[in-house]
Amino acid sequence: MTHDTSSRSSVLLCGLLWFGLLTMRVESRWALTAFELALFTLAAAQLVQRRFAIHPHPIALLLAAAALWGVLQVALGISVDPQRTLEASLGWTVNCAAFSLALVLADRRFLSAQLIFALVLSVGAVIGLLTISALGPFIYKNQFANYVESILGLAIVAAIQDRRRSLPWLLVAAALFASVVAAGSRAGAILCLAELILLPVIGFARGWISARSLTRVAAFAVLAGGVFIAVVGWETIWRRFQEPNPYSLRANLLRSSIRMVQDRPLAGFGLGAWSAAYPAYARYDDGTFVNQAHNDWVQWAAEGGLPMLLMIAAVVALLARPAFDSLWGLGLLVVWIHAWVDYPFEQRPALAAFFFAMAGALVNVSLTASRVKHRPDESSPVLSPSENSPPAD
């Protein structure tokens, strides 16, 4: 495959991921179907262009196994809701395709494009929140926070490594953080703040920046973040932090879900079928339909049993080393941390596919860095090599 062909395919992948994100509010099935078909078509085209000479990554195999597990649950009569289980299996197939495509197509320009798009999308979401009380294409504030969590690390690492444009990248990071505060996501704000603090500190520990530069980065980030938060408003999240027992509902859902896992530890109730099985295990009933466990990890265990839980844990374990090596990938791992108290990977298939595409990009950048033996001019995941600068003095 020529470089131009690969570049065009990378641009197309960007466009497909953005289309999926921008159409999440579309209620009819056509938008999601179009996204899935387009993604599968691009994957098929890549297979043909590469003459089926592929070497599946272990993460891709795990995601394919997750999709197959749902089909087996239906075939064996395990699922309590076969239709939803088949839909969930389709979702895991989409995740596998998104990861595999990004693994071969995503490069630093791909990541730069995602960062710029995230800034535009976040600004638009805040404007929508202040005008029509809608976070752009995001229906749920915590899923918006999950999206920002996965991107924020890119801006922080760019600020650390690109000395000539450090302040603009810090402004981007501060704007992304402020948008999460405006959205009112408690866990999201805490986790994004942790990224803003810890990633520069880890960069300093690695010798990427000096103590002087760390102080400058921290001071400017705090100042810019404070200004942006004052502009977009902090009242919503402050009220949410004042709520008594904010996680009491999640605690009850967790206990019920653990009971579900205890009853079917190996087989599960069927991928995507948590809401169908939950009423029999509910600790109370106020007439409200509960669609998710608000904990993806325990929901995976309840739906797919321990085999599904182990598959997802293996995916995260395989991502851990590239994430620590790149530093920005730690932001992506934060999404899996947030999944302990929410459902970033459920309900919105296009958003889940985006996360796995970013995982594919992370692994691709890590493999590329390994091939060039971590040369200093190849250290930045966001900028082209010619734009990098050595660590600040």
C-alpha positions as CSV (number, residue, x, y, z in Angstrom):
1,M,0.0,0.0,0.0
2,T,1.3,3.4,-0.9
3,H,1.8,6.2,1.6
4,D,-0.8,8.3,-0.2
5,T,-3.4,5.5,0.0
6,S,-2.7,5.0,3.7
7,S,-3.0,8.7,4.4
8,R,-6.4,8.9,2.6
9,S,-7.6,5.8,4.6
10,S,-6.4,7.5,7.8
11,V,-8.4,10.6,6.9
12,L,-11.4,8.5,6.1
13,L,-11.1,6.7,9.5
14,C,-11.1,10.1,11.2
15,G,-14.2,11.2,9.3
16,L,-16.0,8.0,10.2
17,L,-15.2,8.3,13.9
18,W,-16.4,11.9,13.9
19,F,-19.6,11.0,12.1
20,G,-20.3,8.4,14.7
21,L,-19.7,10.9,17.5
22,L,-21.7,13.7,15.9
23,T,-24.8,11.5,15.3
24,M,-25.1,10.0,18.8
25,R,-28.2,12.0,19.4
26,V,-30.0,10.6,16.3
27,E,-32.7,8.3,17.7
28,S,-33.4,6.3,14.6
29,R,-31.1,3.3,13.7
30,W,-29.9,4.6,10.3
31,A,-27.0,6.7,11.7
32,L,-25.5,3.9,13.7
33,T,-26.0,1.4,10.9
34,A,-24.3,3.8,8.4
35,F,-21.4,4.2,10.8
36,E,-21.0,0.4,11.3
37,L,-21.3,-0.4,7.6
38,A,-18.8,2.3,6.7
39,L,-16.4,1.0,9.3
40,F,-16.7,-2.6,8.1
41,T,-16.3,-1.5,4.5
42,L,-13.1,0.4,5.3
43,A,-11.8,-2.7,7.2
44,A,-12.6,-5.0,4.2
45,A,-10.9,-2.6,1.8
46,Q,-7.8,-2.6,4.0
47,L,-7.8,-6.4,4.0
48,V,-8.0,-6.5,0.2
49,Q,-5.3,-3.8,-0.3
50,R,-3.0,-5.7,2.0
51,R,-3.8,-9.0,0.3
52,F,-5.0,-10.4,3.6
53,A,-1.4,-10.4,4.8
54,I,-2.3,-9.4,8.4
55,H,-1.1,-10.4,11.8
56,P,-3.9,-9.9,14.3
57,H,-2.8,-8.1,17.5
58,P,-3.7,-9.9,20.7
59,I,-6.1,-7.1,21.6
60,A,-8.0,-7.6,18.3
61,L,-8.2,-11.3,19.0
62,L,-9.6,-10.6,22.5
63,L,-12.2,-8.2,21.1
64,A,-13.2,-10.8,18.4
65,A,-13.5,-13.4,21.1
66,A,-15.8,-11.1,23.1
67,A,-18.1,-10.8,20.0
68,L,-18.0,-14.5,19.5
69,W,-18.9,-15.2,23.1
70,G,-22.1,-13.3,22.7
71,V,-23.0,-15.4,19.7
72,L,-22.3,-18.5,21.6
73,Q,-24.5,-17.3,24.5
74,V,-27.4,-17.1,22.1
75,A,-26.6,-20.4,20.4
76,L,-26.4,-22.2,23.7
77,G,-29.6,-20.6,25.0
78,I,-27.8,-18.8,27.8
79,S,-28.9,-15.2,27.0
80,V,-32.1,-14.0,28.6
81,D,-32.5,-11.5,25.8
82,P,-31.0,-13.0,22.6
83,Q,-31.8,-9.9,20.5
84,R,-29.8,-7.6,22.7
85,T,-27.0,-10.1,23.0
86,L,-26.6,-10.2,19.2
87,E,-26.6,-6.4,19.1
88,A,-23.9,-6.4,21.8
89,S,-21.9,-8.9,19.8
90,L,-22.2,-6.6,16.8
91,G,-20.9,-3.8,18.9
92,W,-17.8,-5.8,20.0
93,T,-17.2,-6.6,16.3
94,V,-17.3,-2.8,15.6
95,N,-14.9,-2.3,18.5
96,C,-12.5,-4.9,17.0
97,A,-12.7,-3.2,13.5
98,A,-12.1,0.2,15.0
99,F,-9.1,-1.0,17.0
100,S,-7.6,-2.9,14.0
101,L,-8.1,0.0,11.6
102,A,-6.4,2.5,13.9
103,L,-3.6,0.0,14.6
104,V,-2.6,0.2,10.9
105,L,-3.8,3.7,9.9
106,A,-3.5,6.0,12.9
107,D,-0.3,8.1,13.2
108,R,0.6,11.4,14.8
109,R,-1.4,13.4,12.4
110,F,-4.4,11.2,13.2
111,L,-3.9,12.0,16.9
112,S,-3.4,15.7,16.2
113,A,-6.6,15.7,14.3
114,Q,-8.5,14.0,17.2
115,L,-7.2,16.6,19.6
116,I,-8.2,19.6,17.5
117,F,-11.6,18.0,16.8
118,A,-12.1,17.4,20.6
119,L,-11.4,21.1,21.3
120,V,-13.9,22.2,18.7
121,L,-16.5,19.6,20.0
122,S,-15.9,20.6,23.6
123,V,-16.3,24.3,22.9
124,G,-19.5,23.6,20.9
125,A,-20.8,21.4,23.7
126,V,-20.3,24.1,26.3
127,I,-22.0,26.7,24.1
128,G,-24.9,24.2,23.6
129,L,-25.0,23.7,27.4
130,L,-25.2,27.4,28.1
131,T,-27.8,28.1,25.4
132,I,-30.1,25.1,24.9
133,S,-29.0,22.9,27.9
134,A,-27.5,20.2,25.6
135,L,-23.9,19.0,25.4
136,G,-23.7,18.9,21.7
137,P,-24.0,15.3,20.5
138,F,-23.5,13.9,24.0
139,I,-26.6,13.0,25.9
140,Y,-25.0,12.0,29.1
141,K,-22.5,14.4,30.9
142,N,-20.4,11.5,32.2
143,Q,-19.9,10.1,28.7
144,F,-18.8,13.5,27.6
145,A,-16.3,13.5,30.4
146,N,-15.1,10.1,29.3
147,Y,-14.5,11.4,25.8
148,V,-12.4,14.3,27.2
149,E,-10.5,12.0,29.5
150,S,-9.3,10.0,26.6
151,I,-8.1,13.1,24.7
152,L,-6.8,15.3,27.5
153,G,-3.5,13.5,27.8
154,L,-2.6,14.4,24.2
155,A,-2.7,18.1,25.0
156,I,-0.8,17.7,28.2
157,V,2.0,15.7,26.6
158,A,2.2,18.1,23.7
159,A,2.6,21.0,26.1
160,I,5.4,19.1,27.8
161,Q,7.3,18.1,24.6
162,D,6.7,21.0,22.2
163,R,8.5,23.9,23.8
164,R,7.7,26.3,21.0
165,R,4.0,25.8,21.4
166,S,3.7,24.8,25.0
167,L,1.3,27.6,26.1
168,P,-1.2,27.0,23.3
169,W,-1.3,23.3,24.1
170,L,-1.8,24.2,27.8
171,L,-4.7,26.4,26.8
172,V,-6.2,23.5,24.9
173,A,-5.8,21.3,28.0
174,A,-7.3,23.9,30.3
175,A,-10.3,24.4,27.9
176,L,-11.0,20.7,27.8
177,F,-10.9,20.5,31.6
178,A,-13.2,23.5,32.0
179,S,-15.7,21.9,29.6
180,V,-15.9,18.8,31.9
181,V,-16.4,21.1,34.9
182,A,-19.2,23.0,33.1
183,A,-20.9,19.7,32.2
184,G,-21.1,18.8,35.9
185,S,-19.4,15.4,35.9
186,R,-18.0,14.9,39.4
187,A,-15.9,11.8,38.7
188,G,-14.9,13.3,35.3
189,A,-13.7,16.5,36.9
190,I,-11.7,14.7,39.5
191,L,-10.1,12.4,37.0
192,C,-9.3,15.1,34.5
193,L,-7.8,17.2,37.3
194,A,-5.7,14.2,38.2
195,E,-4.4,14.0,34.6
196,L,-3.5,17.7,34.7
197,I,-1.5,17.2,37.8
198,L,0.0,13.8,37.5
199,L,1.1,13.7,33.8
200,P,3.5,16.7,34.1
201,V,4.8,15.3,37.3
202,I,5.5,11.9,35.7
203,G,7.1,13.8,32.7
204,F,9.4,15.5,35.2
205,A,10.2,12.2,36.9
206,R,11.2,10.9,33.5
207,G,13.4,13.8,32.7
208,W,11.2,15.2,29.9
209,I,11.1,18.6,31.6
210,S,13.0,20.4,34.3
211,A,11.7,21.5,37.6
212,R,11.5,25.1,36.3
213,S,9.4,24.0,33.3
214,L,7.2,21.9,35.5
215,T,6.5,24.9,37.7
216,R,5.7,27.1,34.7
217,V,3.4,24.4,33.2
218,A,1.6,23.9,36.5
219,A,1.2,27.6,37.2
220,F,-0.1,28.4,33.7
221,A,-2.4,25.3,33.7
222,V,-4.0,26.4,37.0
223,L,-4.4,30.0,35.9
224,A,-5.9,29.1,32.5
225,G,-8.1,26.5,34.0
226,G,-9.4,28.9,36.6
227,V,-10.1,31.5,33.9
228,F,-12.0,29.1,31.7
229,I,-14.0,27.6,34.6
230,A,-15.0,31.2,35.6
231,V,-16.2,31.7,32.0
232,V,-18.2,28.5,31.6
233,G,-19.4,28.3,35.1
234,W,-18.7,26.1,38.1
235,E,-22.1,26.3,39.9
236,T,-23.5,23.0,38.4
237,I,-20.7,20.8,39.6
238,W,-20.5,22.6,42.9
239,R,-24.1,21.7,43.5
240,R,-23.5,18.1,42.5
241,F,-20.6,17.9,45.0
242,Q,-23.0,19.1,47.7
243,E,-25.5,16.2,47.1
244,P,-25.8,13.8,50.1
245,N,-24.9,10.2,49.4
246,P,-24.3,10.8,45.6
247,Y,-23.4,7.1,44.9
248,S,-26.1,5.4,47.0
249,L,-28.0,4.3,43.9
250,R,-24.8,3.0,42.3
251,A,-24.0,1.1,45.5
252,N,-27.4,-0.7,45.3
253,L,-26.9,-1.5,41.6
254,L,-23.5,-2.8,42.4
255,R,-24.8,-5.2,45.1
256,S,-27.5,-6.4,42.8
257,S,-25.0,-7.0,39.9
258,I,-22.7,-8.9,42.2
259,R,-25.5,-11.2,43.1
260,M,-26.1,-11.7,39.4
261,V,-22.5,-12.7,38.9
262,Q,-22.7,-15.1,41.8
263,D,-25.6,-16.8,40.3
264,R,-24.0,-17.2,36.8
265,P,-20.3,-16.8,37.3
266,L,-19.3,-18.6,34.1
267,A,-22.1,-18.2,31.6
268,G,-23.5,-14.8,32.5
269,F,-27.0,-13.6,31.4
270,G,-26.0,-12.6,27.9
271,L,-24.1,-9.6,26.6
272,G,-26.3,-6.5,26.5
273,A,-28.9,-8.3,28.7
274,W,-28.2,-6.7,32.1
275,S,-31.3,-4.6,32.1
276,A,-33.5,-7.6,31.3
277,A,-32.0,-9.7,34.1
278,Y,-31.7,-7.0,36.7
279,P,-35.3,-6.7,37.9
280,A,-35.1,-10.1,39.5
281,Y,-32.2,-8.9,41.6
282,A,-33.3,-5.3,42.3
283,R,-33.0,-4.3,45.9
284,Y,-36.0,-1.9,45.6
285,D,-38.5,-0.9,42.9
286,D,-39.7,2.6,42.5
287,G,-41.0,2.0,39.0
288,T,-37.9,3.5,37.3
289,F,-36.4,1.6,34.4
290,V,-32.7,1.0,35.1
291,N,-30.8,0.5,31.9
292,Q,-27.2,0.1,33.1
293,A,-25.3,-1.1,36.2
294,H,-23.4,2.2,36.3
295,N,-20.3,0.0,36.6
296,D,-19.1,-1.4,33.3
297,W,-16.8,-3.9,35.0
298,V,-19.4,-5.6,37.1
299,Q,-21.9,-5.4,34.2
300,W,-19.4,-7.2,31.9
301,A,-19.1,-9.9,34.6
302,A,-22.9,-10.2,35.0
303,E,-23.6,-10.3,31.3
304,G,-20.6,-12.4,30.1
305,G,-19.5,-14.1,33.2
306,L,-15.9,-14.2,34.4
307,P,-14.7,-15.1,30.9
308,M,-15.9,-11.8,29.6
309,L,-14.4,-10.0,32.6
310,L,-11.1,-11.6,32.1
311,M,-11.0,-10.7,28.4
312,I,-11.6,-7.0,29.1
313,A,-9.0,-7.1,31.9
314,A,-6.5,-8.6,29.5
315,V,-7.2,-5.8,27.0
316,V,-6.5,-3.2,29.6
317,A,-3.4,-5.1,30.7
318,L,-2.0,-5.1,27.2
319,L,-2.7,-1.4,26.9
320,A,-0.9,-0.5,30.2
321,R,2.7,-0.6,28.9
322,P,2.0,1.5,25.8
323,A,0.0,3.9,27.9
324,F,2.9,4.4,30.4
325,D,5.5,4.6,27.7
326,S,3.5,7.3,25.7
327,L,2.3,9.1,28.9
328,W,-0.7,10.5,27.0
329,G,-2.2,7.0,26.9
330,L,-2.7,7.1,30.6
331,G,-5.6,9.4,29.9
332,L,-7.2,6.6,27.8
333,L,-6.7,4.2,30.8
334,V,-8.6,6.7,32.9
335,V,-11.7,5.9,31.0
336,W,-11.4,2.3,32.2
337,I,-11.0,3.6,35.7
338,H,-14.1,5.8,35.3
339,A,-15.9,2.7,34.2
340,W,-15.9,1.5,37.8
341,V,-18.6,4.1,38.6
342,D,-20.3,4.6,35.2
343,Y,-20.8,3.2,31.8
344,P,-18.6,4.8,29.1
345,F,-18.6,1.6,27.0
346,E,-22.3,1.0,27.1
347,Q,-25.3,2.5,25.3
348,R,-23.3,4.6,22.7
349,P,-21.6,2.1,20.3
350,A,-19.9,4.9,18.4
351,L,-18.3,6.3,21.5
352,A,-17.1,2.8,22.5
353,A,-15.7,2.4,19.0
354,F,-13.9,5.7,19.4
355,F,-12.2,4.6,22.6
356,F,-11.0,1.4,20.9
357,A,-9.8,3.3,17.9
358,M,-7.7,5.5,20.3
359,A,-6.4,2.2,21.8
360,G,-5.4,1.1,18.4
361,A,-3.6,4.4,17.8
362,L,-1.8,4.1,21.1
363,V,-0.5,0.6,20.2
364,N,0.5,1.8,16.7
365,V,2.5,4.7,18.1
366,S,4.1,2.4,20.7
367,L,5.1,-0.1,18.0
368,T,6.5,2.7,15.8
369,A,8.5,4.1,18.7
370,S,9.9,0.6,19.4
371,R,11.0,0.2,15.7
372,V,13.0,3.5,15.8
373,K,14.4,2.6,19.2
374,H,12.9,5.6,21.0
375,R,15.0,8.2,19.2
376,P,14.6,11.7,20.9
377,D,13.0,13.1,17.7
378,E,10.3,10.5,17.8
379,S,9.1,11.0,21.3
380,S,6.0,13.1,20.8
381,P,2.7,11.3,19.9
382,V,1.1,14.5,18.7
383,L,3.5,16.3,16.5
384,S,5.6,15.3,13.5
385,P,9.2,14.6,14.3
386,S,10.5,17.8,12.7
387,E,8.4,19.8,15.2
388,N,9.7,18.3,18.3
389,S,12.2,19.9,20.7
390,P,14.4,18.4,23.3
391,P,13.3,18.5,26.9
392,A,13.1,22.0,28.4
393,D,16.0,23.1,30.5
